[in-house]
Amino acid sequence: MSKLGSLGARLHRGEVGYDFVGNRKIWYGISILITITAILGLAVRGLNMGIEFQGGAVFTTPKHMTVSVNQAETYAEEASGHDAIVQKLGDGSLRIQIAGIDTDKSDGIKTQLSKDLKVSSENIAADLVGPSWGDQVANKAWEGLAIFMVLVVIYLAIAFEWRMALAALVALIHDITITTGIYALVGFEVTPGTVIGLLTILGYSLYDTVVVFDSLKEQTKDITKQTRWTYSDVANRSINSTLMRSINTTVVALLPVGALLFIGGAFLGAGMLNDISLSLFVGLAAGAYSSIFIATPLVADLKEAEPQMKALKKRVLAKRAQAAAEGEPAQSHDDAGTAYDDEPEDAAHAVVGPRNQPASRNRGRGRPSGKRR
């Protein structure tokens, strides 16, 4: 087995682990800082809305044009009085996009472009988008996003509980804010492809979150019947046991998206790929981060505010203090999944391992399984 595979197996069994939940204040601080930066980017620079949202015209020239992109941009801006985006297509034709113009002005712009580019106006194709249609697209996009959020919260509240639904919603809003903030800071154009990419990454983020929540729900069944672990201990174990799965899923998804963004968009000049690939790339990374560092620690905070979880934590800490005073090894979050011989049989099976597999019970009395003196 490779070292990475061995590490994943040891994480799953609880032999090694990182205290994600215990260090949650650090991750909360990092997320708040990133979110503030994204909001400032949106407030200062705003989003570069595409023609589908603002309205305007797209002109496509004949094939094998010898005019450079910079020259075409200059001609288009002089003819329209607006900023223009020009892309050279694979067959040598030019795609000239001018946003924010009225449809009744498009004929005059087309005529002027034909003179500057020295081609017949009949050979220049024009696609017009009215501002009202752009507003409809934007409204439908917001409606779709709102419906998605409501359905997610309802499903998670039914399948798990309202605290997990709330934590997942916070994580999704976190991902949306970061992704849109990056778009504002980078200046990439927001198109319907961007909206599609945004909804796609929310699905990926939700998938990772649900995997951890499912493990957490399974491991915390009857958690109050034992006195070895707090809810945060088991939540941390759930993150570690699914960590390699989340990393592998995210890396495999990022590789083709990164190829679209950095190779297709930058090196090959395929600028139309950027509108969807950037949202996918940033969103996938933000989604994996929020599933591990935001959603589950937030669930732990919400659960440990309950009276029964507060009482459980008090009992666990008291038992650990007693064990430390007697010179016995104290149970901690790193030992989640082990069993004490002096616990009742039903408690010993209440929360053990990633799949509720009981640990060995023939060790020394009062010591975690697998531990030596």
N, C-alpha and C positions, 0 to 999 in steps of 0.2 A: 504494500500500500504506500502511496506517495505521502510525503510529509504533510501536504495540505489535506489529503484525505484522512490521514491519521488525526490531524488537529480537529477536523470536523467531527470525527467519531468521538473524540475525547470531549469536545464541547457538548455534543448531544448526550453523552453519558453523565455529564456534570463533573468530570475529573478536573477540568480546567475551566476558567471563565473570567470575564471582566465584569466589574460592578457598574453596569450601565445605570441602573436605578439609583444606586448610592451616590453617583456623581451627576444626578439629573440637573442640579442647579447650574452646573457648567454648560450642559447642552441647552438648557433653557436660555442662558445668557447669550450663547452663540447664535441661537435661532432668533432671539429678539434683535440682536445686532444686525444680522443679515436681513431680517424683515424691515427694520427701520431704513437700512440702505436702499432696499427695493422700493419702499414707499416714497422716499426722497427722490429716487430716480423717476418714479411716476409723476410726482408733484412738479419737479423741475423741468424734466425733458418731455414727459408725456409719451404716449404711444404713437408710433408712426403708422396710422391706420391706412390700409390698402385701399385701392380704388373701389373694391367691392363694398366698402363701408362709407366712403366719402362721395362716391360718384365721380364720373370723369370719362375718359376715352382711352382706348388702347389702339394704336395704329401699328400695323404690320407691313413692312416694306417687301418688295419682291426679293427673290433669292439672289445670292452672289453680289451683295452690295459691297462696294469698295470704300464707302464712307466709314470712318472710325466711330467708335462709340462716343467718344468725347465730342466729336464734331456734331453727331446727331443730337446729343443732349443740348448743345448750344443752339442749334437750329430750332429744336422743339421748345426750349424756354423762351427764345425770342418770338416765336410764332404765337405762343399761348400766354406768356406772361406769368407762367407758373413753373414750379420745379418739375422736372421730368426725370423718369427712370428709363434708361435704355439698356436693353440686353441683346447681345448678339447670339442668334440661334445657331444650331448645328449646320444648317444649310446655307449660312451666310446672311440670312435675312435679319432684319432688326425689329425688335419689339419695343415700341415707344409708348410708355405709360404716363399719362398726364392726369393727375387727380384734381378734383375741386373745380372743374370747368362745367359750364352748362352745355347741354346737348346741342343747343342752337348755335353755339360757337364752333362746334367740331368741324363743320364744312369749311369754314374759313381757315382753320388750323391745318386741315388736310390739304387744302389748296396751296398754302404757303410752304408746307413741308415738301410737296411735290416739286415746287420750284427750287427749293434749297437743295434737295437731294437729287434733282435732275431726273425725275421719273414721272410717268404719267399718274395723275391723281386716281385714275381708274384702277391702277395696279397696287394702290395702297388700301388694304382692308382696314375698316374702322369698326370697332366694337364699342358701343356706348352703354354706360351704366348711369342711370339717373340717381340723384341723391336720395329720393324717396325709397328706391329699391335698396340702397345701401343701408338706410335706417331700418328697414324691415329685416335685413340680414343680421344686423347688430342686435335688434330686439329678440329675434328668434334664438340667437346664440346665447343671450343672457337667460332667456326662458328655459332653454335646454339645460344650461348649467344649474339653474335653480331647481328644476325638476329632478335632475340627477342627484343633487345634494339631499333633497327631501327623501327620495326613495332609498338612498344609502342609509340615512339615519333611521328610517322606519325598519329597514331590513335588519340592521345591526341591533337595534333595540329589541326586536323580536328574537333573533337568533342568539344574541348574547345578553346584553342588558344596556340600560340607558347610559351608564357611565362609559362603556366602551364605544357606544354610538357617538357620544359627545367628544371623546378623545379622538376618534377617527375623523370627525368633522373638523376639529381644530387642526389635525394633521393635513387634511385636504386643503383647507384655507391657507395654511402655511405654504403648501406646495404651489398653489395658484399665485399667491402674492410674490413668491420668489421668482417664479417663471415670468410673470408679467413685468416684474421689476427689471429682470435681466433684459427683456425685450426693449424696455424704455432706455436702459443704459447703453445697450449695444446699438440701438437705432434700427433694428431689423423691422421690416414691414409686417404688419399684422393683417393676415388674410384669412379666408375661411379655412385654409389648410392649417393655419395656426390654431384655430378653434378645435379642429379635428385632433390635432396633436395634443392639445391641452386635455381634452376629454379622454384621450387614450392613456396618457400618463397618470391620470387620476385613477383609472382602472388598475394600472400596475401598482400604484401606491396602495390602493385599497387591498389588492391581493396580498401583498407583503404583510399589511397590518392584520388582515383576517387570519393569516397563517399563525402569527404570534398569538393573537387573541384565542384561537382555537386551542392551542397548546396551553395557554394560561387558564382557560375555562376547565380543561380536563384536569390539570394539576391542582386546581384550587377547590375541587369538589370535596366537601366535608373538611375544609381546612381548619375550621374552628375546633375539630375534635382532637387535634394534636397540639403539642407545645414545643415543637422543634423549629418551625419556620414562621416568619411573618409573611404577610401578603407580598411585601416588596421583595423578600427573598425568593419566593416562588416566581414572581414576575421577572426577576432578573434571570432566573434559571430558564424561563420560557424563551427569553431573548437569546441567550447563549445557545440553547438547544436547536434553534432555527436559524442561527446566524449565518452559517455556511450556505444554507439553502438560499437565504436572501441575497448574499453576496454573489453566489453563482448565477442566480436569476438575473440580477441587475447587470453584471458584467456581460453576460451573453446577450442581453438586450441592448446594452450600450455599444457593443462592437459594430453592428451594422449601422446603427444610427450615427455613430462617430464617423464611419466611412462616408455616409451621405453628407454630413456637415462639413468635415475637414477635407475630404478628398473630392467628393462630388461638387460641393459648394465653393471651395477655395481653389483647388488646383485645376479642376476641369472647367471652372467658370460657370457651373450650372446654378445660377443664382436663384432660380425658382425652387430649388430644393431647400433653401435656407429657412423658408417660412414655417415648414413643418418639422425639419430636422432639429432646429435649435430648441423648439418647444419640447420635443421628445427627449433630447439629450439632457437639458437642464431639469426637466420635470422628472425623468427617471432617477437621476441622481438625488434630487430633492425628496422624491417619494421614498427611496430606500433609506435616506437619512431620517426622515420624519417617522417612519415605521419603527425604527430601532430606538431613536433618541428622544422622540416626542410622545408618540401615541401611548406606548406601554408604560413609561414612567408616569404619564399623566393619569392613566387608569389607576396605577398604584397610589398616587396621591389622593384621588377621589375615593378609592375603596378604604384607605386607611383613615379616612375621616369618619367612617361609620363607627358607631359605639362598639359593635362586636369585634371589629378589626382592631380598634384601639385596645380593647380588653385582651385580645389575643397577643398583640405586640407586647403589652405589659407582662403577660405570663411568660412569653418567650424570653424576654430580656431578663426577667427575674430568674428563670431557670438557668440561663447562661451565666448570670452573675453567681448563682449558687455553685454551678459546676466549676467556675474559675476559682472560687474561694476554697473548694475542696481539692483543687489541683487537677481537676479533670479537664480535658480539652473542651473548650466552649464551642457550641454549634454556631455556625455563621452561614452567611449566604453562599459561601464557597462549598459548603457541605450539603447543600440541598440535594435531596434524593437519597440520602443515607438513612439508616434506621437505628434507633436505640432499642436495646433489649428490654429496658424497663418501661417501655410504652405499652399500652393496651394493644391487642391484636388489630382492632378496627382502626386505631390511629396509625399503626405502622403501615397500613395500606392506603391511608387517606391521600397522601401526597407523596409519591415516590417516583422519581425518574421521569423521563419524557413521555413514557407510555404507561405510567403507573406500575412499573415492574418492581416488585419488592426487592430490597437489597438483602444481602446476607445477614442472618440473625444469629450466627453461632460464634460471634466474636466475644471479647471481654465485656462483662456487664457494665453498662453505663457509658460505653465509649462508642463513637461512630464506627460503622462497619468499615473495614479496610484501613483503619488507623492503627498504628503501632504505639506502644508505650514510649 
